[in-house]
């Protein structure tokens, strides 16, 4: 028999300590609205895979020792993603809805957005034409965009648009997470 719910006693929970409410900035409000809209209106499908990084780590060491070139694992994943998007252009697309009609638009260029945490919120500056860039160019572009994003010095065209997004939490010890697609983009890579 089902328990009588009128007999269930919920214990009270007391907490101690203090906290401070911090009002959300306009940027955080916009981010919250866009991601909530995305999660509720854009189809999300998640798949995960673990990859061995031994060859990537060996490549980084060779580039540094033989060519004095320092690149991150994320730089290499950005380049590999750009080449994969070139091979599978259907993923390099955006979802748009106009007059209740949805469509997928394949982008003619591979412009990868990279999630960057700033003091005021998350922003996704774009590395244009990522597939045409070398590893050092990608690395320099990401460093420049991240610095200017944190300083609030990006121009709108540097963070609005993009055809694919990469969000990396691996440097924080995160092994896996479910990223939310950044509209109008059709896909995002969550790197842990």
C-alpha positions, -999 to +999 in steps of 0.1 A: +000+000+000+011+036-007+022+056+023-001+082+037+015+115+026-002+134+054+020+114+078+053+123+062+073+146+084+098+168+067+127+177+090+136+214+092+171+223+080+190+250+096+220+267+080+247+289+094+270+314+079+265+345+060+263+353+023+260+383+001+235+386-028+252+400-059+229+415-085+235+400-120+251+422-145+234+429-178+258+405-195+250+377-171+212+383-176+217+381-214+238+349-210+212+333-187+184+342-211+202+330-242+213+297-227+179+290-212+163+297-246+188+275-263+183+246-239+145+248-243+143+255-280+174+240-297+176+202-300+205+189-278+220+155-284+250+144-262+277+119-270+310+114-252+342+097-259+376+095-242+407+100-263+443+093-256+464+124-256+498+107-257+504+117-294+492+152-288+514+157-258+544+142-277+537+166-306+536+196-282+570+185-268+585+181-303+572+215-314+587+231-283+621+213-284+626+213-322+609+246-332+606+266-300+568+267-306+545+265-276+509+255-282+482+241-259+462+209-262+432+232-267+450+249-297+455+214-313+419+204-306+407+237-322+427+229-353+415+193-354+379+204-350+383+229-378+396+202-401+367+179-391+342+207-397+357+211-432+352+174-438+317+173-424+302+207-433+267+198-420+280+203-385+294+237-393+260+252-395+234+274-378+198+268-369+174+297-377+137+301-374+117+326-394+079+328-394+077+294-376+099+277-402+132+262-391+162+258-414+198+247-412+223+270-429+257+255-436+284+282-431+308+288-460+336+295-435+348+277-404+347+303-376+351+286-342+340+303-310+359+296-278+342+300-245+361+325-222+353+332-186+354+369-178+347+388-146+313+398-160+303+365-175+310+340-202+317+352-237+326+333-269+351+352-291+355+339-326+387+326-344+377+334-380+387+309-408+401+285-382+407+258-408+431+280-427+453+289-397+484+271-384+488+261-348+508+292-338+483+315-354+454+297-336+473+300-303+481+337-308+445+344-318+430+327-288+455+344-264+447+378-279+409+373-279+409+359-243+430+389-230+407+414-247+376+395-236+387+397-200+394+434-204+360+440-221+377+453-253+362+430-279+342+444-308+307+429-314+318+412-346+345+394-326+319+375-305+287+375-324+283+347-349+307+319-353+298+285-368+309+261-340+319+265-304+344+248-281+341+250-243+371+236-223+369+229-186+397+203-187+422+227-171+399+227-140+400+189-135+366+184-152+365+151-171+331+155-188+303+180-189+272+188-210+277+221-228+247+242-240+247+251-277+254+287-284+226+299-308+224+302-337+252+276-339+241+240-343+268+223-322+293+227-294+323+206-283+326+202-245+362+195-237+370+180-203 
